[in-house]
């Protein structure tokens, strides 16, 4: 079988998309001299082999997914995507063409200058069964069997099949049954979508059944010998002589439903799942279900039905089932699995036990006949299959046209470039393949050379597509490189691509939520296309314990397309968490991430996958482990001063959501209106009731603040200007500026009060030249945690201010060094006392530790109010 040399003849070329036809949707049917071709578009072509021309083109309302031709009455059944099943009488359509009713011309399919044929639009009234969830169908006698795609299950439906005509109406519903599936289906509920790989639906009939008498070559239907039919489908199907519907699902299940039991299911209700039988699971999408004759038969036994059921998967796994005798003399089914090169784009069963299957690289044939496999065990199935290549690539649909004498075969095929061809094969293994030197006919040589040129052209087209993919990937990489250069070059000043972050409170039940809004702006001349994503990392580091390990949360948002001048906003929750706590400060870091795997992965995949929808990812060893680049944009710190809320600053009629206090529960409001109630006895309430609030003060040189604030404090006092500077990123800034406040009382995120006071004081003991004007910033709160967070936020702002104006400031004034040394000694003494008190708390019991804890709080209070001055 390794010496097959097919004789290829090209019949016609059809329109196809730029990347070629994809496997799964195109169909080819043959009836006599007529060939019916669908390329997956809304057109169905009729080609006359004798006249070697197109005789008609039918335009349907949607993409054509499946064809079936009923010889009796010349009825063409067509499944249109998300429309339903249409029925077309070819005799009536031919008469309409002769009367000149065609309203269009398919001029693009005419390549040799001959007059193009008419395009006949199919009227919507020709729809027999409107249903946007149908994915496959078959016609059995006067019944229409369909397979519909549901949100989680497949449904086999049976309905009457009326004849087309002016008064035709959709057939009545007879019965239906659901098939279980082990993988989610494509499409969301309410929005059906085309599956990546279509299911297979066909009819298997017992010997002598009339269900196949009206079928044409290429239709999905066959008969099986009585022994195999009874073993597979049971005694009921054999006694009823009922056709059986076989379903091959995209998840690999091979199921069957006895047709007559589905018809009578409404009369005798029971468990619907009992009507479905799972024959096998291929663990890959099923692309072919067919039947073969594997026994060597005499010439007078040509009408013997096939004795082997075959199922072929998308990955190349093939299942063969025959009836065989075991050692005890019992008739049992024999199952044999083989593995063929994949992925399989299309396949068909032929005579002599042969299966033809197409891969992206070649069209192959395998032989399951026992006469050609003497090594086969009981049942006649060979133990190993050896595919023989036919030298034809990129075939997307295939049909066995007819058998020719002396062991030959004739195939109808449609290539990915839309070319319809016939392949004549000489399959006699005993005949040696003639060498080219022995060929005396020069004309035959020329035909073979032209056939080879056509095959090479198909391969060149596939390679060209791979090159185009790589060029597109290189273009995307070049754009990504330009964006990287723009961001890395402009680290100072305004950046062409920037991301700003603002924090605000949002009122959501049952509590307020602090949110961060990241605004990504593209002010450059470049575009951020596929592969770019905005990564936002939120890092917590509590101010009360700087050495504690913080937690990080990262959000990734695809950018999709961000052109020049465009902007995009992303709002993320910051807290509080489920425990009601909000750890401050928070660091929000924004960066752009470019995924190399998403953009370049498809271009680095093997070129043979150009028509295989299942190979979307490149090999794992081609790209580096990092698989992307990260470009930092900004870093923003959210501290206590930004999160404070001031419910007392706005009137009830003008309060903004950002100025409101914590949400009060309606039950608490009702109980409070009834009268006084007992207060909670928690540690925070006891501290607020019986202990004075904690205080922290920082003194800053008035000269330093005037230099840092510049003209912003013109017309107002230095204390008011300092408070406005501290609350510059708070939503209450406008109210504080309008009222010229130097002292405010706010509410921390945990609900405790926090008092912020700015006053101008005079320091007399520090400078030798005399008193110095200073500004004292005082933070007061009953909560130590809120006090630490606010104190940390004030210190952070002052540190940044000193660093920014260090080079501009003049020399410091003469200070009393002895006074500074004494302050330093006092602080060292307090720190030593803190260490001793903390050690004592670890060893004392609960009764004696109260005094130690009280003294420790006093010492902490002295440390938070130092006598030092920030110059």
N, C-alpha and C positions, 0 to 999 in steps of 0.2 A: 504493500500500500504506500510505500514511500516514494514511488515513482509516478504519482498522479501529475498529469500536466493538463489542466483544464483549458478548454477553448472558450475564451471570453469574447462576447459580442455586446457592444454598447448599443442600446436601443434609443434612449432619450435622456435629456438632461432637464432637471427641474430646479426651480428656484429654491435657495436655501439661505439661512442666515449667514452672517459674516464668519462665525466660528465653525460652521458646518452643522450638520444635523446631529442631534443627540439621540442616543439609543433609548428605546422604550416607547416613543410615540409613533414613528413611521410604521406604515403597514403596506403590504403587497398581497393582493388576492388575484387568482387566475381562474377564469371560467371560459373554457374554449379558447377562442382566439383573442379574448379581451383580457386585459390586465388592469386592475384597479389599484391605484397608487395614492397613498396619503403620506405627506412629508411632515405631518405634525402641525401644519398651518390649518386655515379654514377651507382649503381647497382639496378636492378629490378629483384625480385625473383618470380618464379612461383611455387606454392605449390599445390600438388594434395591431396585433402582431402580423397579420397577413398584409395589411396595407402599410405597416410600419409608420404610423402617424397617430397623433392624438385626435380622438373623435369627439371628446367632450370634456369640459371642466365644470364641476359643480362647486358653488360657493355656499358654505354652511354658515350659520350665525356665530359659531365659535370654533376654537381649535378642535381638530378631529383627533380623538384618542383611540378609537377602535372601529374596525369595519367588519361586517359580516354580510355575505351575499347568499340569498336564498334562491336556488336555481328555479324552483317552481314559482312562476309568476315574475321572475327576474326582479326580485325586491332587494334593495340595498339598504341595510340597517347601519346607521352611523351614530356613534356616541360623541357628542360635542362637550367640551370642557365647561362645567358649571351651567349647562343648559339642559341636557337630557338626551334622549334617544330619538332620532329622526328616521323615518322610513320613506324611501324614494323608489317609485316604480320606474325602472329604466325604460320600459316601452313607452310610457306616457312622456317621460322626459325627452326621448328621442323624437317623438312626434312634435313636441314643442320646439325643439331645435330646428326641425325641418320647416316649421312655420315661421322661423326667425324670431323666436321669443327671447333669445339670449340678449341680455342688456349690456354685456361687457366683452372685452377682448383680452385674452391672456397674452399680450404681445411680448412680454419679457421671456416667455418660454420658447419663443421661435428663434432659432439660431441660424437656420439655413435659408432664410428668406421666403419660405413658403407662407401662405396665408395663415395667420393664427386662428385657432379654434375659438368658438364662442364660450363665454363663461356664463353658466346658468345659475342664477341665485335660487336657493332653496327657500321656499316660503315658510314662515314660522308655523303655519297650520300643519306642516308635515311632521311636527313633533308628536310622537306617540306617547312618550312618557317624560314629562318635564320634571327634572329632579337635579339640583345642583350638587348633590353628594355622590352621584354615580361615578364609579371608576372602571367598571368592566361589565360586560353582558354577554349573553349567548342566547340563541334562539333554538328551542327544542319543540318540534311539531308546531302547535299553535300557541305556545306559551313563551313568555319572555322572562328569562332569569337574569337578574341584575345583582351586582355587588356594590353596596353603598358604604361610604366612609362616614362613621360617626365620630363623636368626640373621643371615645375610648374603645369602641368596638366596631367590627365590620358586620354588616347585615346582608344576608342573602334574601332577596325578595323575589316572589313569583307572581306574575300577573298575566292576564290574557293579552294576546298579541293580535289586534285587529288588522285587517287589510287596509292599506291606504286608500283614500278616496275623499270625495268632497264632504261626506257626512261622517268621516272617521272620528272617533273619539278615543281618548286614552282607555286602555283595557282595564277591566276590573281587577282589584287586588285579590289574590288567591291566598297567599300565606307568606310568612317570612320567619327567619330564624337568625339569631345573633351568634357570631363566632368570637370566641375569646382570643385575645391578642396579648402578647407579653411585652410589647414595646409601645410607647406613645405614638399616636398617629400624627401626621403633618397637619398643620392648620389649627387655629383656635376655635372654640365653640362659637357657632354662628357665622364663621368665616371659613368655609371649606377651601382648601388649597390643594394643588396637584401634588401627589406623593412623588418622592424622588424616584422610586422604582414602582411601577404599576403592578397590581396583583394579576394573577392568571386565573381565568375562569373557563372551564371547558366541560363537555358532557361525555361520559363513558356509558355505552349502551351494551346490553347483552347481545349475543349473536342473533341475527334475524330481526332486530328491532327496526322500526320504520323511522326512528329519530334521525338517522343519518342519510336517508334517501334524498333529501333536498339540500344537502350540504355541498359546498364547492371546495375545490382544492385551496388550502390555506385557512379554512375555517377550523376552529378549535373544537373538534369532535372526533370520536373514534369508537370502535367496538372492541370488546375483549372476549377471549375464549371463555366458555362457560365455567371451567374449573377455576381459572384465575378470578373471574368476576364474582363467583360465590365466596371464595376465600377472602377477598378484599372487603366486600360490601355486605356480606351476611346472607342468611337464608331468605330473609324477607324480600330483599331486592331481587333475588333469583326467582322466587315464587311469583312475585308480582310482575316480573319482567319489566322492571322499572328502570329508566335511565337514572344515572347517578351524576350529580354535579360535583366536580372536583375543584377545589379552591387552593391556589398557591399564594400565600400571603407574603408581604415584604419582610416579616420577621422570621420566615423559614418554615412556618407550619403548612402541612399538607393535609387538608380536611376534605370530608365528603359528606354530602347530604343526599339521601334517597328521595327522588323527585316525587313519587306518589305518596310517600309519607308526609311530605310537606304540603301536598294538596289536601290531604285528609286531616291535617293538624287542627283545623278550626272545628271539625265535627267531633273530634275526641280530644278535648284539652288535656294537657299533661305537661311534663317538664320539657320546655323547648330545647334545652341543651341536650336532651336525650336523642334528638334528631341529628346531631352533629357527631361525627366520628373523626378523630385525629389519626391519620394513617402513619405519619412520620414527621420528623422535625429536622430540616436540613441545616438549621442554625445560620442561614444566609438567605437573602431574598430569592424567591423562586421565579425563574424566567421562562421555564418550559415544562409542560406536562404533555406527554404523548405516549404512543404505543408502537411497538415494533414486532415484526415477525422474525424470531430467532431460530426457528426450526427449519431444517432442509426439507422442502416439500416437493412432491412430484408436480409435473406440469399441469395435471388436471385438478390440482387442489389450490388454485390461485385465490379462490374466494374464502379460504380459511381465515378467520379473524386473527388479529395479533395476539401473541401469547406472552407479551412482556410489557409492563408499565414502567415508564421512564419519567423521572423528574430531575431537572437540572437547575442548579443554583447559580447566583450571580458570581460567586467566587470560584466556580469551577467544580463544585462537588456534585456528583451525579449519582442518583439512586435508581437501581433496576430491581424489579420485583417480578418473579415468575412462580408458577405452580410447580412443585417438585414433590418427589416421594422420599420420605425419610427411611431409616433402616427398618422401622416396624411396618412399612408399607402403607403409611398414612399420608394422605395428600396435605401438604403444608406449604405456606408461602416461603419462598427463598428470597432474601434481601441481600443485595450486594451493593456496596458503596465504592465509588472510584473518585479520583481527583484528577481534573483536567486543568490545563493552563487557564488562568483567568486574568482579568475579569471578563465574564461572558456578556457580550452586548446583545446577541440574539441567537436563536437556535431553531432547528426544525428537524423532524423525524422523516427519514426517507425509507425507501424499500431496501430489502436485504439486510435488515437489522442495523442500519447505519444512522448515526446522529451527526448532523452538521452543526457546528457552533462557530461563532465569530468572536475574536478578541480584537483589541485595538491594533495588533500587529499582523494577524493572519486569520484566514478562514480555514478551519480544520474539519476533518471527518474521522470518526471512530466507528468501529464495527463490533457489535455485540452478538453477532450470529454465531451459533455453536459450530457450524460447519467451517468457519474461518478461525476458530479458536479451539483447537483440540485440547489445549491444556485446561479447559474449563471443567469444573467439578460437576456434581449432580445438579441437574436442572439446566445445564447447557450454558451457564453464564461464564465468561472468561474471568480468570483471576486478575488480569491486568489489561488495561486499555492503553494502546499506543496511538496517539493522535497523528494523523498525516496531514501536513500542510499543503494547501492548494495554491499558495503564492498570491493570494488576493487579500488586501488589507482594508480596514475601516468600513466593513459592511455593517449597517445598522439595522436592517431587517431582511428576512430571508424566507423563501417559500419554495417547497419542492414542487416544481411545475408538473413533471411527468417522468415516468421511467422510459428509457429508450432501450431498444433490443440489445442483447448480448451484454448484459451486466452494466449498462451505463446509467447515467442520471442527468437530469437537466434541472438547474436551479435558477430561480429568479431572485435577484439581489438588488438592493438599493444602497449605494455608498454614502459616506458622510458628506460628500460634495454634491449629492442630489442626482447621481447618475444611475439610471436603470440599466441593468445588464443581465444577460443570460450566460450561465456557465455550464457547458456540456462536459461531462466527466466520463472517462472510461475506467470503471472500477474493477476490472478483471485483474486480480493479483497475479494470475499465472502468465499474463502477457507482459513481456519485457517492454519497458518504455523505449521507443526508438530514439536513437541518437540524432543529433542535428546533421551529422555527416551523411546519415542514411536517408535523409529527407530529400527527395528529388524534385518535389513540387515547390518551385520558387514562390508562387503566390501564397502557399500555406506558410512559408517562412516569413513572408512579409506580414501576414496577419498576426502571427505569434509575436513578432517584434513589436508591432503596434500595441498588442495587448500588454506586453511588458512595459512599454512606455507609459501606458495608462496607469499601471500599478505603481510605477516609480513616481508618477505625478501625484498620486494620492499620498504617498509617503512624504514627498517634498512638501505638500500642503500641510501635513501634520507637523513637520519640522519647522515650517514657516510660522505656524501658530505658536510653537514653543519659543521661537526667537522673538516674536512679537510680545509674548508674556515677559520675557527677560528684558526687552527694551522698555516696556512699561514700568517694570520694577526698577530699572536704572533711573528712569525719569523721576519716579517717586523718591528714590534715594538722593538724587541731586537736589530736589526741592527740600528734603529734610536736612541736607547738608547746608543749604543756604539759610534755613531758619536757625540752625545751630550756630552758624557763624554770626548771624545778626544778634542773637541773644548773648553769646559769649564775648562778643567784641564790645558791646555797650553796657558794661557793668556799672558805670557812673552816669548820673543824670537820668533823664527820662528814657525809658526803654521802649522800643517800637512795639513789642508784645509784652504786655504787663498784666498783672493780676493784683487787684486790691481787695482787702478783706475788711468788712465792717461787722460788728457784733450788735445785736439788738434782742430785746425780749419779745416773744410772741405769746399771745394769750391762747392757750390750748387747755381744754379740760383733761384731767382734773387738776393740772398745775401749769404754771407758766414755764416756758421752755426758752432757754438762751440759744439763739441761732447765730451762725456765721454765714454771711453772704459773700461769696467769692465771685468777683466780676472779672472775667477774662476779656481783654480788649486787644484787638489786632489793628494797630496803626501803621503797619508796615505794608509794603507792596506785595507780600507773599500770602499764600493761602495755606491753611492747615486742613488737609484732606484726610482720606482714610489712613488709619494707623495711629493718629494722634489722640491722646487722651489726657485729661486734666486730673492729676493725682493730688489729693488734699490729705495731709497727715495732721492729725490732732494729737498733740503730746501733752500730757498732764504732768506737772511737777509741783506738788503742794508747797506753798511758801512756808508753812509751819515746820516742814522737815525737808530742807533742800537736798540732803543726802539720800533721801528715799528714792527708790527706783520708780519712775513714772510709767504710765501705760500709754501706748500709742495705738491709734485707730486710723486706718488709711481708707480713703474713698477714691474710687476710680470712675471717672465719668467720660465716656467717649465724646470727642469734640465733633465728629462727623465732618462738617464743612464750615470753616470760619474764614470768610474772605476778607480782603482789605476793608477796614472801616467797620467791620462787624464786631459785636460783643455778645457775650453769653454769661448768664448768671447761674450760679449753683448755690442753693441754700442747704446747710447741713445743721443738724442738732448738736449742741455742745453739752447740754445737761439741763437740769440735774439728772442723776441716774435713778435707778429704782429705789435706792435707799434715801433719796432726797438730797444727797450731798453733791456739791459742786466744787471740785478741787481746782483752786486757782493758784498761780496763773496757768493759762492754757497757751500753747504755742501752735499756731496754725501755719503750716508750711505748704506752699503751692508750687507745683512743678509740672512741666510738660513731659510726657512719656511717649516715645515713638516705638511702636512694636515692629521689629524686623520680621518676626514670624508671620504676622498678619499680612504684611505687604510683599515680602520677598519669598515667603514659604511656598506659594503656589508656583512661582517661576523656577524654583529649584527642584520641584518634583520631577520624576522621570517623564520623558516626553510621551511614553506610551499611554499615559493617563489622559490624553486630550479629549476623549469621549467618555471617560468613566466618571460619573458624578460622585462616586464614593471615595475617590482619592483626592481629598482637599488639602491635606497637610503634607508638608515635606518631611523627609527622613529626619529623625531626631539628631543624627550626628552631623548634619550639614551646617546648622546654625550654631553659634556659640551658646554657652549656658546662659549668658546674660540676656540674649535675644531682644535687646532694645537699648535705647539711650534715654537718659533722664536729664532734663535741663531745668534747674531751679529758677523760679520766677520771683517769689517773695516769701517773707516770713513775718508774721504778725503775732504779737503777744496780747492776749486778752487777760486783763488783770481786774482787781477788785474795783478800781476807780471807773472802769468802763461798765461794770455790772451793777453799780449802785442805782437804786431807784428812789425817787423823791416824790412820794404821794402828796406831801404838803405844799409843793410849789405851784400846783395847778389847781384852778377852781373846778368844782364837780362838773360844770358844763363844758369845760375845755380840756379835760384830762385826756392825754394821749395814751395809747397802750404802753408805750415805753416808760411812762411816768407813774404808772399804777403800782400799788403794792402787791403782795402775794394774793392769790385768789382765795377768797374766804368761802368756806363751805356754807351752803344755804341752811343746813341744820344748825350750825353754830350761830348763824345770824338770828335764826328764830329763837333759839334758847337764850341768846343774849338779850333779846327784846322782852323776855319774860321776867328778868330780874337778875340779881347777882348770882354767880355760880362759883363753885370751888375752883381754884386755880390748879393747874397741873403741878405736880411735885417733882419734876425732873431736875437733873443737875443744872441745866441752863436756867430754868426758872428760879431755882434756889439761889444761884449765883447772882441773878439780876435783882432779886428781892433783898438779900441779906448782905451782899458784898458790894463795895463801890465799884463803878466801872473801871476798866483798865485804860490807861492813858499812855500814849507814846508821842514824843515831841521831837521835832527836828528844827534846828535854827540855821538859817541861810543868810549870808551877807546880802543886804539890800542892794549894794552896788553890783553884785554878781547877777541878781535877778533883773535889775534894770537893763543891764547889758544883754542878757539873754532874751528878755521879752521885747526889747526894741521899742517900736512905736505902738505895739499892741495895747500898752497900758495908758496911752495918752487919753486924758480926760477922765480918768478913774484912778482910784487909789491903788497902791501897790498890792495891798491885800486882796482886793477884788480881782486884779489882773492875775495874781498868782493862783487864785481859786479857779478862774476861767482856764488858765493854762493846765492845771491838773485835771480838769474835767473836759478837756478839748475833745475827747473821743466818746463822751457820754451824750446820750440823747437829750439830756436836760440842759445842755450848754446854752441854748438860746434863752431859756428862762432865767438862768443864773446871770447871763450878760445883761438881759433887759432890766433885772431888778438890782444889778450891781451889788450882789451879795458877797460877803467875805466869810460867812459861816452858814453851813447847811447841815441838816439832819436827814440822812437817808436810811434806806433799808437794804441790808445785805441779802445775798441770795438765800441764806438759810432763815430769813425772816427777822433777824435781830437788828436793833437800831445801831447806827454808826454816825457819830457826830464829827464833822470836819470843820475846824476853825483856823482861820488865818488872821494873825494880828502882827502889828509892827511893834517891836520892843527895842530897848537900848541895852547893850552889853557894856559894862563899865570896867571890868577887871581884866580884860583880855589884851587890849591894845595899849601900848605905852603912850600913844599920842592922845588918848582920851577916849570917851565913849564912842561906840560904833552902832550905826543903825542896822538892825537885822529884822528878818521876818521869821516868825515862829509858826510852824505848821504843826497843829495838834490834832491827833486822831484819838477818839474816845469811843469805846464800845464795851458792852457787858460780855461779849463773846471774845475769848482769846483767839480763836481761829480767824474770825473776821478782822480783829485788830492786826494780827500778823499779816494777813493778806493785804490789807490796806497800807500798812507800814512798808511792806515789801514793794508795793506799787509806787509809793511816793519816793522811796530811796532809788528805785530804778530810773524814774524820770530825772531825778537830780543828778545821778551819775552820768546819764547821757548828756545832760545839759553842760556839766563840767568838762566832759571830753570834747564837746563841740566848740566850747569857747575858751579852752585852755590856751590856745595859741594867740588869741586876741586880748586876753586879760593882761593888765599891768602887774608889776611886781607887788606881792602881798605887803601889807603894812607891818611895822615892827610889832612883834608880839612879846608878851611876857613869858619867857621860856620856863621860868620857875613855876608859874601858875599852870602852864600846860603839863609840866612834869608831875605836879601834884594831882591834876585831874587824871593823868594816866595811872599813877599809883593807886588812886581811889578805885579806878575801874578794875585794876588787877586784883585788888583786895576783894571787890564784890564778886569777881569771877571765881576766885578761890573759895569764897563762901558758898557760891552756888554749887561747886563740885562737892564740897563737904556735905551740904544739905541733901543733895541728890543721893549720895552714898548712904547717908543716915536713913533716908526713906526706904531703902532696900532692906534694912535690917530691923527697923522698928515695927511694932505691932500697930494695929489700926487705931487703938486708943491714943497712944503717944505720938502718932505721926501727924495729928491734926495741927499741933503747934508748929512742927517743922514745915508742913505744907504752907501754913499761913506766912511764916517768915520767908519761905522761898518765893512766894508771890510778891512780897514787899521788895525783895532784892531785885526780882525781875522788873518791877516797876521803876526802880532807881536806874537800872541799866537802860530802860527804854526812854529815859529822859536825861540824856547826858548834858554836860555843860559845854561840850565842844561846839564849834561854829564852823559851818561850811563856807569857805572863802572862795 
